[in-house]
Each structure stands twice: as structure tokens, then as C-alpha cells.
Amino acid sequence: MSEVAVVAYGAGNVASVQFALERLGASVRLTDDPAVVADAERVILPGVGAAGYAMTRLAELGLVEPLRAFSRPLLGVCLGQQLLFERSEEGDGVRMLGVIPGAVRRLAPEGDLPVPHMGWSRLTPDRDDPLLDDVAAGAYAYFVHGFACPDGPATLARADYGGAVPAVVRSANRWGCQFHPERSADTGATILKNFLSLPC
Amino acid sequence: MTARRIIPCLDVKDGRVVKGVKFVGHADMGDAADLAARYRDQGADELVFYDIAASPEGRTLDYGWIRDIARLLDIPFCVAGGIRSVEQAARCLDHGADKVSINSPALERPELIAEMAERLGGQCVVVGVDSRFEDGEWVVHKYTGDPDARRRAGKRTLDWLDQAQGLGAGEIVLNCIDQDGVRRGYDIEQLAAARARLTIPLIASGGAGAPEHFRDVFRQANVSGALAASVFHTGAIAIPGLKTYLADQGLEMRL
């Protein structure tokens, strides 16, 4: 059975991520302990809300360096994906984990689309990746976000919301999902199952 | 783009789903968890749970119950009922809810919206608005969960929507009380007016009675989602058939 550490730092949808992993039979450890994170087989970094608050919490708990240094599979979910990038333009600007180059910007969709981007959008994979095995092009995933990651070489899949929104990103052994796999029905379950199967 | 959302709303009392007509008088519609699992399997895009007894009884939702629902669901869900503080909202989210919806407490103290948005992120702060046409304008009502306490809130609906959005709400559920439970269709005119005033997502509530009502509210009021209760609970409208029908009508649906 796969073991996975879910970082519980007070800025996230930890319970719903935990339950989704448990539905897949994973052994889940919720933790805010830097040593536990550093030793984990694989790590999920959830997160909703403000990037500034999330980074402050990670810093207070001493989790910034262990997360930056983590070399086995890591998955950032929603805000957790955004935190992987260098900085966010939220507020006066927030410095983030910086393991993927680029800045997170306020979502500004073309056309008369509401912000935040809230609801089910189709995924369009850009290239093959083990995280996206058995995920069909056009599968729906559930998004809730008002900021978006930069579309660059890290993008594995996009959603269209008045422009391209990076939906899945990867750099080395770090992956991110802008949507909520734990709330994306069968598509989300497939992605989480793929994450649990990634070689450590 | 996003698919249009079909959102069953479960009015819950002591773990049972109840549904009233025009908010007064309630009939038992089954166990809440059973019904939630059924809607999940039928392709509901999101669920709303409203603990109708919480606010009148001066308490908030049962966090253990939220946890049980969170374990069960792999689609997003929103909870409402008696949430009056940032701390209570945070605990709902900690126990697995994706969004919290506030109504009367936000009318009493609008800054609550801003406090919740700042701490939890606006995306999980839903403001529910009960609106009724009176004396030639749409006005907000409060305490609508309690027949003895319900009354006018002293605000025009469109003004309140502006204010709620400005304070950081992430989504509005506009419940048109004149239509609630009577199944004559959504209040297209009011919802279209609300849509024109808002930049955040808008969810229509109140009045669904036939598949055409969903088609009309999506086409004519351009809402992001449509919420309904009794037509789903009674089986009058089955979700899979509804979504197929709407897709055939040219609306983007998650099938």
C-alpha cells in the first residue's frame, strides 16, 4: 500500500484530500513536521485561499526548506500548485517555494467570464505523463481559483477559460494540479491513483 | 469554459432531508447521506447542504456530520446553516466542506464576508441571498429558515449583491422566494439583472419544475449553475436525463 504524507499547515482542504486518498486504499499521514515531510515516500501539498498566508504558515512551521529539497514525488493541489512557482502577484507580491520558474498572476479571462474560475472544465493534455495515464483528453476536472500559474515548459495539461490555464504542471519529481483531484470524480481519482503509483 | 453546474440542494434537519413549499412546512425526503451518494452517482456537479434547524436553534453545523459527507463525496459540496464567524467557517472547511454559504449573519454584519474571504480565500465564501419582489423592486429577506422570524432585511437585492461582491464573496446563490417550491420556472428577469451586476459566478435558485426551466435560465440569464431541490428529491426530474437534454440543447454539460 502506498504511503503518502499530506502537509497539514492550516491553509487547506486537508480532510477532503485525505479522504480521497483513503478511498484509493492509500495510507495517509497528516503532518506539519518538517522531519516527517523530509522522510516521506511521497508528499501532497494541498492549499486553498491566500498565497501570503500559506507561505507564512509554511515558514513558521519550518517547512519551506524541506519542501524545496524534497526529491521524491510531490504533488501540489490548487494553491499548492501555485506555491511551487517563484512568486505571486497577490497583494503586494509573495515569494513562494520557487521550484518551478515563473510568476503566478491574477486570472484575467477574455470575454465575459466570471472570476474566480469555478466549476468543471475540460483538460487538454499537452504531452504524455505518468500522472495523466488513463485520463482522456477532454475529461472534466473541478477548478476553483482566482490566480493562475504561468503557461510554460512545465505545463502538462491545460484548461481553456478565456485563455489557456495551466491545469497540470511538472518539473522533475514535482507535479501540480490547479484543479481539485479530490473533488473531480473519477478523473481526479485516476490522477491521484497515478500519483500514488509513481516510482519513488 | 466551464460546464453548467446542476446542483441539488439538500435541506437537512437531524440528518434527514426535508423540503418545504415557499419555505414553510416540511416533508421528509430521506436520509441525507443516502441522497447525497445517489446524486453523486447520478452526475450532480456539486451539492449544497443546508442545516435548516441550525440558525433558529442558535447553533452551527455538526462538524462530524460534515466529515461523514466529505468521506462519501468525490464532487464539491457547500454547507450552510448557522455559520456566524470565521472560526466556524474554517472548521467546516477543515472537516472537508469545499465552500460555506452565509446568509442572515452576513446581512447583520457584512464585514463577516470580508473577514472570511481574507482568511479562507474568497473562492470558498458563498453568499446566499433570499430575494422577493415587493412594491416594484427586488428586496432581500432574512431569517427565511424560520417562519416566525423571517422578515425584510431592509436592502435592495441588487445593491446587496454589489456589496457582497465588493467585500470579497466568491459566488452568489440568488434564491428567488416568489418562485421557491412552486415549480413555475426560475426568475429569469431577476437572475439576468443580477448576472449583469456581478463579475463572480451566480447560481440560480428557486422555481425549477421542468427541464426547460434549466435550459431557459442558462440561456437567458447566463448563470453558472442551477440549484434545485424538490424536483430531484421526488424524482420528478432525473439528473442524467436532465443533463443529456441540456447538452442536446447546446449547453456545455459534464456528462
Interface residues (C-beta under 8 A of the other chain):
Chain A: N13 V14 A15 S16 F19 A20 E22 R23 V48 G49 A50 Y53 L79 L113 P114 V115 P116 H117 M118 G119 W120 S121 R122 Y140 Y142 F143 V144 H145 G146 D160 Y161 H180 E182 R183 S184 A185 D186 G188 A189
Chain B: M1 T2 A3 R5 R40 D45 R67 A70 R71 L73 D74 I75 P76 L93 D94 H95 G96 D98 E118 R119 L120 G121 G122 Q123 C124 G170 E171 L198 T199 I200 P201 L202 S224 G225 R254
